[in-house]
Amino acid sequence: MRYSLWIASALAPIALAAPKYDGWVPAGPLDSKFISTYFNQLAQKVGDSRHWPAPVCDLSKAQMPVSTEPLPAPDAGTTLKHVAIGRGVQNYTCDTTNSTAIPKAVGAVATLYNASCIAATSPMVLNTLPGFALQFNLGPNPAAPNPANLEVSGLHYFTDLGVPFFNLDTAKQQIGTLPCAKAGNVPAPVSAIKGQGNKGDGAVAWLKLTAVDGATGNLESVYRLNTAGGNPPATCSGMPATFSVQYAAEYWFFRN
């Protein structure tokens, strides 16, 4: 048996032991495709780690995923500061009197998990994480242990004025806060995970957002990449006045 498969088979039962992982709770019967792919890539990372020089979390070596349509490049003079996996919901409203109306996006709420070292050392594992994370719902305590062994690094939400906001200040690290505005968007690749169990209405767009007044920690921009899920139905037919769609994504933060 291949070493990676041995690790995968050894770790999978641990990952599926819900009582030990109160941070993420399986959304349903777990799709073996996501589980086996993630743990095989994780096993390869474990094997490769024996040859890594220190330090291994050098973000200067991390490379953002490339979309089929290019997003605006990072601003001149900025450097990558943090990479996170966001897991949460996209929020929508509907005109319930008009079944042909299009759902209106009204923000998002997500917990951000520190994936900087994974971005620096194992992009294959990183790119699998949004699809993997989407197979779980956030538990009552999102900061509790989770199958991906990621620690919370912040929160993402929209302010009362509708401004996208990222808070990356926690007890363990103070990176900064980033109120921002959209500076570019492209559709998610057709191969993107559509939703939980790969069933749903598709993945939300990839974005570049840039800082507006009030940012701290010299944060200048953030990219939302490798999205999984989050899209609403095409119309409001049969939908309530307000609803949420589960999603996950990579977030890449740049500072000056």
Backbone bond lengths (Angstrom), bond angles and torsions (degrees), N, CA, C in turn:
res aa  C-N    CA-C-N  psi(-1)  N-CA   C-N-CA  omega(-1)  CA-C   N-CA-C  phi
1 M - - - 1.465 - - 1.523 109.33 -
2 R 1.345 116.38 134.89 1.451 120.50 179.20 1.520 110.08 -59.96
3 Y 1.347 115.24 145.62 1.462 120.43 -179.88 1.521 110.99 -55.84
4 S 1.372 116.99 -43.77 1.455 119.48 -178.08 1.513 111.27 -63.80
5 L 1.331 117.68 -38.52 1.457 119.84 178.72 1.522 110.83 -67.77
6 W 1.332 116.33 -35.44 1.463 119.01 177.78 1.517 110.03 -62.96
7 I 1.338 116.44 -45.20 1.460 119.82 178.22 1.518 110.03 -61.92
8 A 1.346 116.52 -43.40 1.459 120.09 -178.74 1.516 110.90 -59.87
9 S 1.336 116.01 -45.92 1.460 118.96 -178.47 1.515 111.40 -67.85
10 A 1.321 116.32 -29.48 1.463 119.63 179.34 1.521 111.63 -75.49
11 L 1.340 116.30 -36.97 1.453 119.85 -176.10 1.515 113.39 -84.84
12 A 1.326 117.95 -30.33 1.458 120.45 -174.83 1.516 113.01 -56.24
13 P 1.346 120.47 -46.23 1.459 118.46 179.06 1.519 112.60 -61.25
14 I 1.341 116.27 -32.78 1.457 119.47 178.07 1.513 109.65 -66.71
15 A 1.356 116.16 -44.05 1.454 120.31 -177.96 1.512 111.64 -64.07
16 L 1.340 116.53 -31.31 1.450 119.98 -176.69 1.521 112.31 -87.77
17 A 1.317 117.88 -0.09 1.459 120.41 -179.65 1.521 109.23 -81.77
18 A 1.339 116.26 85.17 1.458 122.19 -172.65 1.523 114.18 -53.02
19 P 1.349 120.55 -39.83 1.460 118.82 -178.53 1.524 113.80 -59.15
20 K 1.326 118.53 -24.78 1.460 121.18 -179.19 1.520 111.64 -86.82
21 Y 1.333 117.53 -11.80 1.454 120.80 -174.06 1.519 109.48 -127.12
22 D 1.329 115.45 77.31 1.450 120.23 -177.85 1.524 112.40 -75.86
23 G 1.332 117.71 -14.54 1.459 119.85 -179.86 1.509 112.51 -70.16
24 W 1.327 117.02 -42.43 1.461 122.47 178.02 1.520 108.33 -122.68
25 V 1.324 116.69 131.20 1.458 122.77 -178.97 1.523 108.34 -116.31
26 P 1.329 119.31 129.34 1.467 120.15 -179.01 1.521 111.56 -51.35
27 A 1.336 116.35 131.81 1.460 121.25 -179.40 1.516 111.92 -75.48
28 G 1.319 117.25 -19.16 1.453 123.00 -178.90 1.509 107.76 178.91
29 P 1.323 117.56 -166.77 1.469 119.34 174.52 1.521 109.53 -55.80
30 L 1.327 116.93 122.40 1.456 120.30 -172.99 1.516 111.25 -72.68
31 D 1.327 115.37 133.78 1.458 122.59 179.99 1.524 108.75 -72.71
32 S 1.325 116.77 118.97 1.465 120.81 -176.35 1.517 112.09 -61.24
33 K 1.339 117.19 -25.03 1.462 120.19 179.47 1.521 110.80 -60.28
34 F 1.330 117.21 -47.91 1.454 120.53 -178.61 1.522 110.78 -68.93
35 I 1.330 116.45 -41.74 1.458 119.99 -177.17 1.524 110.75 -64.50
36 S 1.341 117.23 -49.72 1.461 119.98 -176.34 1.521 111.25 -67.04
37 T 1.341 117.37 -40.46 1.466 120.12 179.90 1.520 110.66 -63.30
38 Y 1.325 115.89 -46.66 1.458 119.47 -177.81 1.519 111.56 -62.14
39 F 1.335 117.57 -48.60 1.454 119.58 -175.29 1.522 112.33 -73.74
40 N 1.332 119.15 -28.81 1.457 119.95 173.49 1.523 110.42 -65.48
41 Q 1.332 116.93 -42.11 1.457 119.68 178.65 1.523 110.78 -69.82
42 L 1.328 116.59 -36.53 1.457 119.67 176.16 1.521 110.86 -63.31
43 A 1.331 116.85 -40.49 1.460 120.36 179.10 1.523 110.97 -63.15
44 Q 1.338 116.66 -39.34 1.464 119.97 177.60 1.524 109.91 -62.88
45 K 1.343 116.36 -39.94 1.457 120.18 177.80 1.524 110.83 -62.25
46 V 1.344 116.69 -41.73 1.465 120.40 178.76 1.521 110.46 -60.48
47 G 1.338 117.03 -43.43 1.453 120.37 179.59 1.516 112.28 -66.17
48 D 1.332 116.34 -42.41 1.461 120.03 -179.03 1.520 112.09 -67.89
49 S 1.335 116.98 -26.85 1.461 120.16 -174.01 1.521 112.55 -61.18
50 R 1.321 117.49 -21.79 1.464 119.79 179.75 1.522 111.65 -66.62
51 H 1.335 117.03 -17.16 1.461 120.53 -177.32 1.528 112.24 -108.34
52 W 1.359 117.57 3.63 1.456 119.30 -177.87 1.521 110.97 -76.04
53 P 1.337 117.49 134.51 1.464 119.94 169.80 1.521 109.33 -78.07
54 A 1.315 117.04 157.54 1.464 120.70 175.32 1.529 108.53 -92.56
55 P 1.349 117.94 146.26 1.456 126.16 -4.83 1.530 110.88 -81.26
56 V 1.328 116.91 153.36 1.460 120.64 -175.51 1.520 112.67 -99.48
57 C 1.315 118.78 -3.84 1.467 121.29 -176.27 1.521 111.70 -107.71
58 D 1.318 116.98 38.51 1.457 122.59 -178.76 1.524 109.21 -78.99
59 L 1.339 116.95 102.91 1.461 120.78 -176.14 1.519 113.07 -69.12
60 S 1.328 117.55 -12.66 1.465 118.46 176.94 1.522 111.24 -65.54
61 K 1.328 116.63 -18.53 1.460 120.88 179.88 1.528 112.33 -92.09
62 A 1.331 117.80 -9.17 1.465 121.18 -177.90 1.524 110.38 -76.03
63 Q 1.308 116.54 142.01 1.461 122.26 179.71 1.519 109.59 -125.59
64 M 1.329 115.66 129.07 1.454 120.08 -179.83 1.524 111.09 -67.02
65 P 1.336 117.13 148.02 1.465 119.88 172.51 1.525 109.93 -59.37
66 V 1.313 115.72 150.03 1.466 121.29 -178.92 1.519 108.89 -103.53
67 S 1.317 116.99 127.51 1.457 121.52 178.13 1.521 110.01 -85.25
68 T 1.329 115.53 160.92 1.465 119.93 178.76 1.519 110.69 -64.99
69 E 1.327 116.72 -30.80 1.460 122.34 171.69 1.526 106.87 -114.47
70 P 1.331 118.10 132.82 1.468 119.25 -173.50 1.523 113.10 -72.65
71 L 1.320 115.57 140.01 1.455 122.41 168.01 1.526 108.79 -88.52
72 P 1.334 118.43 160.31 1.465 119.43 174.73 1.527 110.97 -55.88
73 A 1.320 116.26 141.51 1.463 121.62 -178.31 1.528 110.54 -69.30
74 P 1.335 117.55 158.84 1.471 119.84 173.12 1.524 110.62 -55.91
75 D 1.316 116.27 145.77 1.454 120.94 -177.72 1.523 110.84 -64.73
76 A 1.320 115.54 146.07 1.460 120.98 178.61 1.525 110.06 -57.69
77 G 1.321 115.59 137.58 1.454 121.06 178.21 1.513 115.00 86.12
78 T 1.343 117.28 0.11 1.462 119.65 178.00 1.522 110.51 -100.96
79 T 1.323 115.55 154.40 1.462 121.89 178.33 1.524 109.33 -131.99
80 L 1.316 114.99 154.66 1.455 120.65 179.44 1.530 109.95 -68.55
81 K 1.327 116.03 127.86 1.464 121.27 -178.25 1.520 112.90 -108.82
82 H 1.327 117.60 -35.63 1.465 119.54 -171.96 1.523 109.27 -158.60
83 V 1.330 115.58 145.15 1.464 121.92 173.70 1.523 107.51 -126.07
84 A 1.316 115.91 133.28 1.462 120.47 -177.61 1.518 110.27 -134.87
85 I 1.318 114.82 153.42 1.456 121.78 167.71 1.520 106.96 -98.74
86 G 1.315 116.24 122.15 1.455 121.05 176.32 1.517 110.22 -96.05
87 R 1.326 116.46 133.06 1.477 121.33 178.19 1.520 108.25 -133.57
88 G 1.335 115.48 118.84 1.451 118.85 -177.27 1.509 111.90 -175.53
89 V 1.334 115.86 -141.51 1.462 121.15 -177.50 1.521 110.31 -134.99
90 Q 1.327 114.83 148.70 1.451 122.97 166.66 1.529 107.02 -97.39
91 N 1.333 116.77 134.00 1.463 121.77 -174.86 1.526 111.35 -105.20
92 Y 1.331 115.35 143.37 1.464 121.57 -176.54 1.525 110.44 -140.34
93 T 1.338 114.82 157.64 1.461 121.56 170.45 1.519 108.86 -123.76
94 C 1.337 115.29 156.91 1.456 121.16 179.58 1.525 110.38 -135.92
95 D 1.321 115.41 146.22 1.463 122.47 169.23 1.520 106.85 -83.88
96 T 1.314 116.37 102.61 1.467 120.08 -173.93 1.519 113.04 -73.10
97 T 1.343 117.13 -8.12 1.466 119.75 177.27 1.521 112.16 -88.90
98 N 1.338 116.54 -4.14 1.468 120.66 -175.84 1.523 108.64 -134.66
99 S 1.325 116.37 101.69 1.468 120.13 -175.35 1.519 112.81 -68.50
100 T 1.333 117.34 -17.47 1.468 119.61 179.62 1.528 112.32 -95.00
101 A 1.333 116.87 -0.87 1.465 119.87 178.70 1.527 110.04 -63.97
102 I 1.313 115.45 153.18 1.463 121.80 179.37 1.525 108.98 -95.41
103 P 1.327 118.44 131.91 1.473 120.21 177.45 1.530 111.22 -55.02
104 K 1.327 115.43 140.12 1.460 121.65 -179.35 1.524 109.91 -104.14
105 A 1.330 116.02 126.26 1.464 120.78 177.94 1.523 109.81 -71.39
106 V 1.328 116.43 132.12 1.465 120.91 -179.63 1.529 111.49 -129.64
107 G 1.325 116.70 28.43 1.455 119.08 174.24 1.509 113.70 116.16
108 A 1.309 114.55 -171.87 1.461 121.77 -177.19 1.518 109.10 -152.76
109 V 1.321 115.26 158.86 1.463 122.47 172.95 1.521 106.90 -136.03
110 A 1.325 117.14 128.40 1.466 119.72 -178.81 1.520 110.53 -150.32
111 T 1.314 114.99 147.95 1.458 122.08 168.52 1.519 107.97 -90.44
112 L 1.326 116.87 135.97 1.464 122.51 -179.11 1.526 109.38 -103.02
113 Y 1.334 115.50 134.28 1.464 121.98 -178.18 1.527 109.70 -118.88
114 N 1.319 115.71 134.20 1.463 122.00 -174.99 1.526 111.12 -67.26
115 A 1.327 115.93 115.76 1.464 121.65 178.03 1.520 111.21 -125.08
116 S 1.326 117.78 22.37 1.465 120.87 -175.45 1.522 112.51 -61.25
117 C 1.330 117.57 -45.85 1.464 119.33 -178.67 1.522 111.32 -66.37
118 I 1.321 117.01 -35.65 1.462 119.67 177.20 1.521 109.78 -65.41
119 A 1.337 117.23 -40.70 1.464 120.51 178.21 1.519 111.10 -61.74
120 A 1.334 116.61 -36.71 1.460 120.94 -177.25 1.517 112.73 -76.17
121 T 1.334 116.90 -27.44 1.462 119.24 -171.18 1.517 115.04 -115.09
122 S 1.328 117.93 -25.58 1.463 119.21 -172.87 1.520 111.07 -149.64
123 P 1.338 117.42 78.79 1.467 119.81 -179.28 1.516 113.49 -60.19
124 M 1.338 118.48 -29.47 1.460 119.84 178.86 1.522 110.77 -63.67
125 V 1.332 116.60 -43.23 1.461 120.02 177.67 1.522 110.04 -65.10
126 L 1.326 116.58 -44.60 1.462 120.71 -179.92 1.519 111.11 -56.62
127 N 1.326 116.67 -46.81 1.458 120.11 -175.11 1.520 112.63 -69.31
128 T 1.327 116.93 -17.29 1.460 121.14 175.94 1.522 111.63 -84.15
129 L 1.329 117.32 -22.49 1.458 121.10 -170.76 1.528 114.86 -61.83
130 P 1.353 121.15 -43.45 1.467 117.53 179.69 1.523 113.26 -57.85
131 G 1.346 117.20 -45.32 1.456 119.73 177.85 1.513 112.40 -64.14
132 F 1.337 116.49 -36.93 1.464 121.21 177.58 1.523 110.44 -66.54
133 A 1.338 116.59 -48.04 1.466 120.56 -177.78 1.519 111.80 -62.50
134 L 1.329 116.94 -32.66 1.464 120.28 -177.49 1.522 112.32 -66.56
135 Q 1.330 117.17 -19.05 1.466 119.79 179.44 1.531 112.04 -77.50
136 F 1.334 116.23 -0.98 1.460 122.00 178.58 1.526 108.90 -124.59
137 N 1.325 116.34 146.40 1.454 121.37 168.72 1.521 108.84 -94.20
138 L 1.329 115.98 150.45 1.455 119.07 175.87 1.523 109.14 -67.12
139 G 1.325 116.00 134.11 1.451 121.27 178.90 1.517 111.22 -79.87
140 P 1.335 117.18 -175.45 1.465 120.42 -179.65 1.522 113.24 -62.75
141 N 1.326 116.89 -22.33 1.463 121.18 176.71 1.523 108.56 -129.24
142 P 1.347 117.76 90.37 1.469 120.12 -176.95 1.520 114.20 -59.81
143 A 1.345 117.29 -18.29 1.467 120.20 179.52 1.521 112.49 -83.72
144 A 1.334 117.54 -7.09 1.463 120.55 178.31 1.525 109.44 -69.66
145 P 1.337 118.21 164.35 1.469 120.31 -179.28 1.523 112.48 -54.14
146 N 1.334 115.09 146.49 1.460 121.40 180.00 1.519 109.24 -134.97
147 P 1.337 117.98 162.47 1.468 120.39 -175.64 1.522 114.48 -60.69
148 A 1.331 118.32 -25.20 1.463 120.30 179.77 1.522 112.65 -86.32
149 N 1.330 117.47 -4.24 1.465 122.30 177.75 1.522 111.80 58.79
150 L 1.333 116.65 42.09 1.458 122.34 179.69 1.520 109.91 -106.93
151 E 1.334 116.40 139.27 1.455 121.25 177.89 1.523 110.27 -95.08
152 V 1.321 115.79 147.40 1.461 120.91 178.78 1.527 109.55 -65.33
153 S 1.333 115.61 132.90 1.464 120.10 176.86 1.521 112.24 -120.12
154 G 1.330 117.69 0.20 1.451 118.34 177.58 1.510 113.17 163.45
155 L 1.329 114.15 -169.81 1.460 122.50 -179.31 1.519 109.83 -134.26
156 H 1.321 115.17 150.80 1.464 122.09 174.37 1.520 107.96 -125.97
157 Y 1.319 116.06 132.57 1.463 120.91 178.00 1.520 108.31 -159.87
158 F 1.317 116.74 178.86 1.454 122.24 176.20 1.525 108.48 -112.36
159 T 1.320 116.78 139.16 1.461 120.86 179.45 1.524 110.01 -73.12
160 D 1.341 115.51 173.37 1.463 120.41 178.22 1.523 111.86 -61.82
161 L 1.331 116.68 -21.71 1.465 121.10 177.94 1.524 112.01 -90.90
162 G 1.330 117.06 4.17 1.460 120.41 177.97 1.514 114.70 82.39
163 V 1.336 117.49 20.11 1.463 121.60 -179.25 1.531 109.46 -91.77
164 P 1.338 118.47 126.54 1.472 119.61 174.17 1.531 109.76 -60.92
165 F 1.326 116.89 134.47 1.462 120.91 -174.20 1.522 109.68 -137.96
166 F 1.330 115.05 135.36 1.461 122.05 176.55 1.523 108.28 -122.01
167 N 1.320 116.30 126.39 1.462 121.86 176.94 1.523 108.01 -112.27
168 L 1.322 116.24 107.85 1.462 122.06 -178.72 1.523 112.10 -107.00
169 D 1.319 116.74 23.07 1.463 121.49 175.69 1.523 109.21 -99.88
170 T 1.319 116.70 116.52 1.462 122.32 177.56 1.524 108.80 -128.31
171 A 1.326 115.71 177.59 1.462 119.40 179.04 1.523 111.64 -63.54
172 K 1.342 117.45 -29.82 1.469 121.05 -176.31 1.518 113.23 -87.28
173 Q 1.323 117.46 -31.02 1.464 119.44 -178.85 1.520 109.64 -153.08
174 Q 1.324 114.70 143.47 1.457 121.03 178.62 1.525 108.18 -115.81
175 I 1.325 115.86 99.35 1.463 121.39 -177.88 1.518 110.92 -94.77
176 G 1.322 116.89 -35.29 1.449 120.28 179.52 1.516 112.10 136.40
177 T 1.327 114.85 -178.72 1.459 121.74 177.56 1.520 108.77 -125.94
178 L 1.329 115.80 150.16 1.463 119.77 -172.99 1.524 111.25 -140.65
179 P 1.347 117.18 92.77 1.458 119.09 163.74 1.524 107.41 -76.91
180 C 1.315 118.17 140.35 1.463 117.89 -170.16 1.522 112.07 -151.77
181 A 1.322 114.93 172.87 1.459 122.94 178.37 1.518 108.76 -137.29
182 K 1.318 115.75 151.21 1.464 120.55 -176.76 1.519 110.86 -67.27
183 A 1.342 115.22 131.98 1.462 121.68 179.33 1.521 111.89 -119.30
184 G 1.313 117.56 -0.80 1.463 120.95 179.08 1.509 110.20 174.09
185 N 1.319 116.45 148.00 1.468 120.42 175.83 1.515 110.09 -151.50
186 V 1.327 115.78 146.05 1.461 122.73 175.68 1.525 107.47 -138.54
187 P 1.332 117.97 152.31 1.465 119.60 179.44 1.523 111.32 -63.51
188 A 1.315 115.46 148.75 1.464 119.89 172.62 1.523 109.21 -65.15
189 P 1.327 118.87 150.09 1.472 120.82 177.78 1.529 110.98 -58.03
190 V 1.315 115.91 151.97 1.468 120.15 -179.35 1.525 111.01 -62.77
191 S 1.322 117.18 -21.91 1.465 121.22 -179.99 1.524 113.15 -83.92
192 A 1.329 117.90 -2.00 1.462 120.96 -177.34 1.527 111.14 -62.93
193 I 1.320 115.74 150.81 1.459 121.66 178.63 1.530 109.00 -64.23
194 K 1.335 117.01 126.17 1.464 121.60 -173.56 1.522 112.93 -75.84
195 G 1.324 116.50 -32.24 1.457 120.38 -176.96 1.509 109.41 175.12
196 Q 1.311 116.87 -169.26 1.458 120.46 179.80 1.522 109.76 -62.97
197 G 1.337 115.74 131.70 1.454 119.93 -173.88 1.516 112.65 68.00
198 N 1.350 115.77 17.40 1.471 123.51 -176.16 1.525 111.57 57.97
199 K 1.341 116.13 29.61 1.459 122.07 174.60 1.519 107.73 -120.16
200 G 1.316 116.36 128.48 1.452 119.45 -178.53 1.507 110.47 162.06
201 D 1.318 115.53 -163.92 1.459 121.40 -174.42 1.521 113.09 -103.11
202 G 1.323 117.12 12.12 1.453 119.88 174.10 1.514 113.34 110.04
203 A 1.320 114.21 172.81 1.466 121.70 -177.80 1.521 110.48 -94.18
204 V 1.319 115.75 142.65 1.457 120.46 177.44 1.529 110.14 -66.32
205 A 1.317 114.64 161.75 1.464 121.52 -174.95 1.526 111.80 -64.31
206 W 1.326 115.10 157.17 1.462 121.83 168.73 1.528 107.29 -81.71
207 L 1.331 117.04 142.82 1.459 121.38 -173.61 1.520 112.62 -133.73
208 K 1.326 114.48 155.07 1.461 121.71 158.83 1.518 106.80 -118.41
209 L 1.334 116.70 130.30 1.452 122.54 176.19 1.519 108.69 -123.05
210 T 1.327 116.77 140.84 1.464 120.97 -178.38 1.524 110.43 -119.51
211 A 1.322 115.16 154.86 1.458 122.08 -173.17 1.524 111.81 -64.26
212 V 1.339 114.84 145.27 1.458 122.46 168.04 1.528 106.94 -116.77
213 D 1.324 117.07 -178.61 1.460 120.79 -177.11 1.523 111.39 -53.85
214 G 1.313 115.75 135.93 1.455 121.14 175.71 1.510 115.00 108.50
215 A 1.331 118.08 -4.70 1.467 120.31 179.22 1.525 110.04 -66.76
216 T 1.336 116.04 147.60 1.462 121.44 177.53 1.524 109.75 -127.26
217 G 1.339 115.45 168.99 1.456 120.42 179.54 1.517 113.40 69.43
218 N 1.333 116.94 18.91 1.469 122.67 -178.97 1.526 112.81 60.79
219 L 1.333 117.51 21.50 1.462 119.78 176.85 1.523 109.83 -70.17
220 E 1.325 115.94 134.97 1.459 121.35 -174.29 1.523 113.63 -118.49
221 S 1.326 117.62 -32.41 1.464 118.70 -176.36 1.519 110.22 -160.82
222 V 1.333 114.92 164.09 1.459 121.56 175.24 1.520 107.92 -145.86
223 Y 1.325 114.92 142.60 1.465 122.09 175.63 1.525 108.76 -110.51
224 R 1.335 115.70 136.24 1.467 121.25 170.60 1.525 107.68 -103.75
225 L 1.334 116.18 116.03 1.461 121.71 -171.60 1.529 110.28 -132.78
226 N 1.330 115.17 167.17 1.473 121.66 177.42 1.528 111.60 45.81
227 T 1.317 114.85 51.19 1.455 120.19 -178.72 1.523 111.15 -71.28
228 A 1.327 115.21 150.81 1.463 122.83 176.63 1.523 107.85 -136.17
229 G 1.327 116.88 120.33 1.455 121.14 -179.55 1.516 112.50 70.56
230 G 1.342 115.34 -168.80 1.460 121.22 174.68 1.508 116.11 101.59
231 N 1.340 118.55 -20.46 1.455 120.12 -179.03 1.526 110.99 -75.88
232 P 1.345 117.15 145.97 1.461 120.53 176.49 1.524 110.28 -86.86
233 P 1.343 117.50 171.98 1.467 119.46 171.00 1.526 110.23 -61.48
234 A 1.312 116.54 163.59 1.463 121.06 -177.65 1.521 112.15 -66.22
235 T 1.330 117.83 -31.63 1.462 121.74 -179.47 1.525 109.88 -134.66
236 C 1.332 115.00 173.87 1.461 121.28 -179.78 1.525 113.09 -87.81
237 S 1.308 117.67 5.90 1.459 120.74 -179.09 1.533 110.98 -57.21
238 G 1.329 115.77 120.41 1.455 121.03 178.20 1.511 115.42 77.17
239 M 1.326 118.00 4.62 1.460 121.15 -177.42 1.526 111.06 -97.98
240 P 1.342 117.98 151.15 1.470 121.08 175.56 1.525 111.15 -75.49
241 A 1.318 115.77 175.23 1.465 120.57 -178.25 1.526 111.89 -64.90
242 T 1.312 117.38 -33.54 1.467 121.85 175.64 1.523 108.59 -134.67
243 F 1.322 116.00 142.38 1.462 119.67 177.77 1.521 109.41 -158.35
244 S 1.320 115.45 165.00 1.461 122.20 -179.11 1.514 109.99 -127.45
245 V 1.332 115.73 150.46 1.464 122.31 177.94 1.524 108.38 -124.54
246 Q 1.324 116.29 128.50 1.457 121.39 -179.29 1.535 110.88 -65.27
247 Y 1.352 115.99 140.65 1.467 119.94 177.84 1.516 110.33 -151.38
248 A 1.322 114.38 165.22 1.464 122.53 171.23 1.523 107.64 -146.01
249 A 1.320 116.70 158.31 1.466 120.64 -178.28 1.518 109.91 -165.73
250 E 1.332 114.83 162.92 1.462 121.27 167.49 1.526 108.25 -89.82
251 Y 1.332 116.38 141.58 1.463 121.93 173.43 1.527 108.37 -124.03
252 W 1.330 115.98 125.53 1.463 122.87 -179.13 1.531 108.19 -113.96
253 F 1.331 116.57 117.43 1.460 122.70 -174.77 1.534 110.67 -104.53
254 F 1.330 115.22 133.76 1.466 121.57 178.91 1.525 109.88 -118.88
255 R 1.336 115.06 145.99 1.462 121.31 177.71 1.521 109.57 -130.64
256 N 1.336 115.65 162.81 1.467 118.53 176.75 1.519 110.43 -99.59
